[in-house]
Amino acid sequence: MVNIVLVEPEIPQNCGNIARTCAATRSRLHLVEPLGFDISEKAVKRAGLDYWPMVDLTVYPSLDELFLRNEISDLWLATTKAPRDYSQARFRDGCWLFFGKETAGLPEAFRRARAERCIRIPMRGDARSLNLSNSVAILAYEALKQQGFPGLSGAGEMGGTPPETACGGSVTLKQS
């Protein structure tokens, strides 16, 4: 299981996409206020987000409160400022992945106090950053991959179909 923490998220569409990722992966979603949008039941229903009941969601008034209410030992901070990329991290069951707000990232003091736990997603040097929901999906799935995708389906509806007929065409598999 993975814990996804959004610190002061600002864009409702990003949070909605991240909530959907959390629902699909059985990850827990933790939101740290202030939020730049409304997540009341009325607002969620109005947006047609029918997967929200599948999201294990907790909202905290501050980072301090999040740490008071949870035992957090295996944490990773996603930041474009990190010296190492996420492939060097070893994500364990119950890990916590922290992401900052879209316009500023994670608070500098928070990052500096945990510099050895900061990781980045590789990208070209002249690109500022990836979209927050894409970043969450990349790191959540890497963490789940390292854990063997616990509790997630291993085969789609085409599971067991030979490769040459799976997509209606012919496939040639090369041996290495």
C-alpha atoms as a printed R data frame, in Angstrom:
    type eleno elety resid chain resno       x       y       z
1   ATOM     1    CA   MET     A     1   0.000   0.000   0.000
2   ATOM     2    CA   VAL     A     2   1.157   3.508  -0.831
3   ATOM     3    CA   ASN     A     3   0.291   6.770   0.925
4   ATOM     4    CA   ILE     A     4   0.025   9.781  -1.378
5   ATOM     5    CA   VAL     A     5   0.347  13.172   0.347
6   ATOM     6    CA   LEU     A     6  -0.587  16.395  -1.441
7   ATOM     7    CA   VAL     A     7   0.629  19.449   0.443
8   ATOM     8    CA   GLU     A     8  -1.611  22.451  -0.255
9   ATOM     9    CA   PRO     A     9  -2.842  21.335  -3.695
10  ATOM    10    CA   GLU     A    10  -4.330  24.146  -5.760
11  ATOM    11    CA   ILE     A    11  -5.918  22.695  -8.905
12  ATOM    12    CA   PRO     A    12  -9.090  20.605  -8.505
13  ATOM    13    CA   GLN     A    13  -8.602  18.674 -11.752
14  ATOM    14    CA   ASN     A    14  -5.187  17.477 -10.587
15  ATOM    15    CA   CYS     A    15  -6.624  16.345  -7.267
16  ATOM    16    CA   GLY     A    16  -9.460  14.581  -9.086
17  ATOM    17    CA   ASN     A    17  -7.023  12.723 -11.333
18  ATOM    18    CA   ILE     A    18  -4.884  11.802  -8.328
19  ATOM    19    CA   ALA     A    19  -7.944  10.598  -6.418
20  ATOM    20    CA   ARG     A    20  -8.809   8.362  -9.368
21  ATOM    21    CA   THR     A    21  -5.249   6.960  -9.371
22  ATOM    22    CA   CYS     A    22  -5.543   6.323  -5.628
23  ATOM    23    CA   ALA     A    23  -8.897   4.577  -6.105
24  ATOM    24    CA   ALA     A    24  -7.518   2.360  -8.884
25  ATOM    25    CA   THR     A    25  -4.368   1.443  -6.962
26  ATOM    26    CA   ARG     A    26  -5.833   1.168  -3.447
27  ATOM    27    CA   SER     A    27  -3.460   3.927  -2.349
28  ATOM    28    CA   ARG     A    28  -4.395   6.239   0.506
29  ATOM    29    CA   LEU     A    29  -4.778   9.942  -0.249
30  ATOM    30    CA   HIS     A    30  -3.775  12.519   2.353
31  ATOM    31    CA   LEU     A    31  -4.490  16.209   1.703
32  ATOM    32    CA   VAL     A    32  -2.804  18.961   3.710
33  ATOM    33    CA   GLU     A    33  -4.683  22.263   3.892
34  ATOM    34    CA   PRO     A    34  -5.202  24.859   2.667
35  ATOM    35    CA   LEU     A    35  -6.804  23.358  -0.429
36  ATOM    36    CA   GLY     A    36  -7.424  25.453  -3.512
37  ATOM    37    CA   PHE     A    37 -10.834  23.850  -4.085
38  ATOM    38    CA   ASP     A    38 -13.884  22.315  -2.417
39  ATOM    39    CA   ILE     A    39 -14.033  18.543  -1.793
40  ATOM    40    CA   SER     A    40 -17.386  18.492  -0.037
41  ATOM    41    CA   GLU     A    41 -19.760  15.679  -0.999
42  ATOM    42    CA   LYS     A    42 -21.934  18.176  -2.900
43  ATOM    43    CA   ALA     A    43 -18.978  19.484  -4.949
44  ATOM    44    CA   VAL     A    44 -17.727  15.980  -5.719
45  ATOM    45    CA   LYS     A    45 -21.154  14.809  -6.879
46  ATOM    46    CA   ARG     A    46 -21.568  17.937  -9.025
47  ATOM    47    CA   ALA     A    47 -18.251  17.145 -10.736
48  ATOM    48    CA   GLY     A    48 -19.439  13.597 -11.481
49  ATOM    49    CA   LEU     A    49 -16.569  11.969  -9.630
50  ATOM    50    CA   ASP     A    50 -18.224   8.629  -8.931
51  ATOM    51    CA   TYR     A    51 -14.982   6.945  -7.860
52  ATOM    52    CA   TRP     A    52 -14.551   9.161  -4.744
53  ATOM    53    CA   PRO     A    53 -16.287   6.572  -2.501
54  ATOM    54    CA   MET     A    54 -13.386   4.211  -3.388
55  ATOM    55    CA   VAL     A    55 -10.789   6.723  -2.138
56  ATOM    56    CA   ASP     A    56  -9.355   6.331   1.363
57  ATOM    57    CA   LEU     A    57  -9.067  10.068   2.064
58  ATOM    58    CA   THR     A    58  -7.883  12.036   5.095
59  ATOM    59    CA   VAL     A    59  -7.578  15.824   5.257
60  ATOM    60    CA   TYR     A    60  -5.210  17.544   7.703
61  ATOM    61    CA   PRO     A    61  -5.052  21.206   8.723
62  ATOM    62    CA   SER     A    62  -1.211  21.180   8.560
63  ATOM    63    CA   LEU     A    63   1.874  19.061   7.943
64  ATOM    64    CA   ASP     A    64   2.492  19.018  11.685
65  ATOM    65    CA   GLU     A    65  -0.937  17.459  12.241
66  ATOM    66    CA   LEU     A    66  -0.286  14.822   9.567
67  ATOM    67    CA   PHE     A    67   2.914  13.778  11.388
68  ATOM    68    CA   LEU     A    68   1.155  13.823  14.789
69  ATOM    69    CA   ARG     A    69  -1.607  11.512  13.579
70  ATOM    70    CA   ASN     A    70   0.519   9.021  11.639
71  ATOM    71    CA   GLU     A    71   3.652   6.970  12.150
72  ATOM    72    CA   ILE     A    72   5.703   7.945   9.110
73  ATOM    73    CA   SER     A    73   9.065   6.259   8.740
74  ATOM    74    CA   ASP     A    74   9.468   5.499   5.026
75  ATOM    75    CA   LEU     A    75   8.851   8.801   3.284
76  ATOM    76    CA   TRP     A    76   9.910  10.194  -0.076
77  ATOM    77    CA   LEU     A    77   9.624  13.787  -1.255
78  ATOM    78    CA   ALA     A    78   9.045  14.438  -4.941
79  ATOM    79    CA   THR     A    79  10.840  17.583  -6.065
80  ATOM    80    CA   THR     A    80  12.491  18.839  -9.239
81  ATOM    81    CA   LYS     A    81  15.312  20.063  -6.980
82  ATOM    82    CA   ALA     A    82  16.401  16.576  -5.845
83  ATOM    83    CA   PRO     A    83  19.923  15.381  -6.693
84  ATOM    84    CA   ARG     A    84  18.840  11.790  -7.465
85  ATOM    85    CA   ASP     A    85  16.071  10.269  -9.532
86  ATOM    86    CA   TYR     A    86  13.320   7.994  -8.276
87  ATOM    87    CA   SER     A    87  14.896   4.841  -9.741
88  ATOM    88    CA   GLN     A    88  17.399   4.984  -6.869
89  ATOM    89    CA   ALA     A    89  14.661   4.823  -4.224
90  ATOM    90    CA   ARG     A    90  13.443   1.575  -2.652
91  ATOM    91    CA   PHE     A    91   9.751   1.921  -1.889
92  ATOM    92    CA   ARG     A    92   8.427  -0.345   0.865
93  ATOM    93    CA   ASP     A    93   4.876  -1.323   1.747
94  ATOM    94    CA   GLY     A    94   3.267   1.586   3.574
95  ATOM    95    CA   CYS     A    95   5.636   4.200   2.119
96  ATOM    96    CA   TRP     A    96   4.630   7.867   2.013
97  ATOM    97    CA   LEU     A    97   5.071   9.912  -1.182
98  ATOM    98    CA   PHE     A    98   4.913  13.686  -0.645
99  ATOM    99    CA   PHE     A    99   4.071  16.169  -3.410
100 ATOM   100    CA   GLY     A   100   3.876  19.964  -3.165
101 ATOM   101    CA   LYS     A   101   1.464  22.480  -4.582
102 ATOM   102    CA   GLU     A   102   1.510  23.125  -8.292
103 ATOM   103    CA   THR     A   103   2.931  26.663  -8.158
104 ATOM   104    CA   ALA     A   104   5.694  26.204  -5.572
105 ATOM   105    CA   GLY     A   105   6.309  22.541  -4.766
106 ATOM   106    CA   LEU     A   106   7.040  21.375  -1.234
107 ATOM   107    CA   PRO     A   107   8.065  23.935   1.405
108 ATOM   108    CA   GLU     A   108  11.827  24.544   1.309
109 ATOM   109    CA   ALA     A   109  12.390  23.935   5.047
110 ATOM   110    CA   PHE     A   110  10.485  20.632   4.803
111 ATOM   111    CA   ARG     A   111  12.643  19.529   1.841
112 ATOM   112    CA   ARG     A   112  15.948  20.614   3.373
113 ATOM   113    CA   ALA     A   113  15.230  18.781   6.641
114 ATOM   114    CA   ARG     A   114  14.760  15.566   4.605
115 ATOM   115    CA   ALA     A   115  17.222  16.150   1.752
116 ATOM   116    CA   GLU     A   116  18.319  12.484   1.671
117 ATOM   117    CA   ARG     A   117  14.685  11.474   0.993
118 ATOM   118    CA   CYS     A   118  14.182  13.844  -1.961
119 ATOM   119    CA   ILE     A   119  13.747  12.266  -5.405
120 ATOM   120    CA   ARG     A   120  12.971  13.619  -8.841
121 ATOM   121    CA   ILE     A   121  11.508  12.388 -12.097
122 ATOM   122    CA   PRO     A   122  14.101  12.726 -14.888
123 ATOM   123    CA   MET     A   123  13.230  15.177 -17.651
124 ATOM   124    CA   ARG     A   124  14.987  17.522 -20.035
125 ATOM   125    CA   GLY     A   125  16.811  20.421 -18.422
126 ATOM   126    CA   ASP     A   126  14.736  23.201 -19.935
127 ATOM   127    CA   ALA     A   127  11.398  21.705 -18.770
128 ATOM   128    CA   ARG     A   128  10.181  23.211 -15.483
129 ATOM   129    CA   SER     A   129   8.190  20.202 -14.250
130 ATOM   130    CA   LEU     A   130   5.595  17.586 -15.070
131 ATOM   131    CA   ASN     A   131   1.920  17.927 -14.227
132 ATOM   132    CA   LEU     A   132   1.258  17.004 -10.594
133 ATOM   133    CA   SER     A   133  -1.182  14.200 -11.388
134 ATOM   134    CA   ASN     A   134   1.272  12.671 -13.876
135 ATOM   135    CA   SER     A   135   4.063  12.840 -11.291
136 ATOM   136    CA   VAL     A   136   1.905  11.107  -8.688
137 ATOM   137    CA   ALA     A   137   0.980   8.350 -11.148
138 ATOM   138    CA   ILE     A   138   4.612   7.747 -12.145
139 ATOM   139    CA   LEU     A   139   5.861   7.431  -8.564
140 ATOM   140    CA   ALA     A   140   2.826   5.538  -7.245
141 ATOM   141    CA   TYR     A   141   3.135   2.899  -9.945
142 ATOM   142    CA   GLU     A   142   6.900   2.600  -9.438
143 ATOM   143    CA   ALA     A   143   6.329   2.059  -5.712
144 ATOM   144    CA   LEU     A   144   3.635  -0.525  -6.434
145 ATOM   145    CA   LYS     A   145   5.802  -2.248  -9.051
146 ATOM   146    CA   GLN     A   146   8.597  -2.626  -6.509
147 ATOM   147    CA   GLN     A   147   6.093  -4.202  -4.105
148 ATOM   148    CA   GLY     A   148   4.721  -6.626  -6.726
149 ATOM   149    CA   PHE     A   149   1.434  -4.724  -7.285
150 ATOM   150    CA   PRO     A   150  -0.203  -6.024  -4.072
151 ATOM   151    CA   GLY     A   151  -3.969  -6.436  -4.230
152 ATOM   152    CA   LEU     A   152  -4.177  -5.340  -7.859
153 ATOM   153    CA   SER     A   153  -5.426  -7.425 -10.762
154 ATOM   154    CA   GLY     A   154  -2.715  -9.218 -12.694
155 ATOM   155    CA   ALA     A   155  -4.632  -9.750 -15.946
156 ATOM   156    CA   GLY     A   156  -7.137  -7.811 -17.983
157 ATOM   157    CA   GLU     A   157 -10.094  -9.280 -19.822
158 ATOM   158    CA   MET     A   158  -7.730 -10.514 -22.548
159 ATOM   159    CA   GLY     A   159  -5.573 -12.389 -20.023
160 ATOM   160    CA   GLY     A   160  -4.532 -15.762 -21.398
161 ATOM   161    CA   THR     A   161  -5.116 -14.765 -25.037
162 ATOM   162    CA   PRO     A   162  -2.148 -15.687 -27.264
163 ATOM   163    CA   PRO     A   163  -0.156 -12.605 -28.384
164 ATOM   164    CA   GLU     A   164  -0.859 -13.219 -32.083
165 ATOM   165    CA   THR     A   165  -4.643 -12.821 -31.596
166 ATOM   166    CA   ALA     A   166  -4.858 -10.451 -28.629
167 ATOM   167    CA   CYS     A   167  -5.277  -7.276 -30.700
168 ATOM   168    CA   GLY     A   168  -6.779  -8.805 -33.800
169 ATOM   169    CA   GLY     A   169  -3.515  -8.895 -35.734
170 ATOM   170    CA   SER     A   170  -0.382 -10.872 -36.051
171 ATOM   171    CA   VAL     A   171   2.580 -10.374 -33.731
172 ATOM   172    CA   THR     A   172   6.068 -11.701 -34.258
173 ATOM   173    CA   LEU     A   173   7.994 -12.247 -31.053
174 ATOM   174    CA   LYS     A   174  11.782 -12.070 -31.354
175 ATOM   175    CA   GLN     A   175  14.003 -14.201 -29.167
176 ATOM   176    CA   SER     A   176  17.035 -12.442 -27.663
